[in-house]
Each structure stands twice: as C-alpha cells, then as structure tokens.
C-alpha cells in the first residue's frame, strides 16, 4: 500500500501539468483547432526542452537538398 501511495503524487502531477498547459493553449481564439493539431501543440508545449535542442538548420538543409524546386524557392542553407 505504501508503494501505491508514493506513486500517486507523481502520476497526478503529470496530469495536472498537462491540463494546465491545455488551459493555456486552448483559449477562446483557438477553440476551433482540430484534435490532431491540438495534440501536436500540446506535445511541443510540454516537451519544450527537447524542441530547443533541435538544430533547425540541419532540418532545413535536409528539406531543401531533396528537390531542386525547394532549393529554388527556399535557397541554400
């Protein structure tokens, strides 16, 4: 029983943090957002530390190298 009691606060704090983030993200102006987009926005809001460590230049290079038309529109990085 003690082990179960000790795990409850950890579980509830994660869900409370998610609902707090949901309140901040899904405001009156964004109430028409689809569920798929809302899930993506929520994940990116909750895991900001991981997103900050991503090198956007490397992603842009990989995106533009695949097609000549992309290089024409977006240029070279």
N, C-alpha and C positions, 0 to 999 in steps of 0.2 A: 504494500500500500504506500509505503514511503517513496519508493521509486516512481510510482504513478503520480503522486502528489508533487514531486520535484520536477517532473516533465511538463506539467500543466502550464506553469507560467511562461515557459519558453514557447510553447505552442500558441498560446493566446496572444503573446506579444507580437509574434509574426503576423497573425491575422489582424490584430489591431493596427499595426503599421500599414498593412495593405489597405484596410478600409480608410485609414486617414489619408493615404495617398489617393485613393479613389475619390474622396470628397474634394480634394484639391484639383484633381484633373477633370473630373466630370462636373463641370459647372453648368450654369444655365445656358451659356453660349455653346457648349459642346454637347448638349443633350441629344442632338441628332446623330451623334457618332455611332458607327456600326460596332457590333460586339468584337469583330476581328481587329479593328483598328484600336479600340479601347484596350484590348488585351495587349497589343503591341506597345502602346503608350505606357500602360501600367508597368510592364516588364522593364521598359527602358527607364522609367522613373525610379523604380525600386532598385535596379542594378546600375545606378549611375557610375559607381566606381569602376565597374568593368568597361562601360562605354567610354569613359575618359581615357582609358589606356589603349584604345584602338587607334592605329595610325591611319588617318583618313587619306593621306597622300598615297599610301600603298594601295588602298582600295580604289582610288581614282585612277591610278596607273593601270591596275588590272582591268578596270572597266573600259578604259579608252583603248588599250592595246588590242583588244579583240576585234575591233571593226574600224575600217578606215573612215566611215561616216561619223562615228563617235569622235575620232580624232579631229575631224573637220569641224564639228560643232563645239567640242569642249577644249580643243587644243592639246598640247603636250604638257605633261607634268614633270 
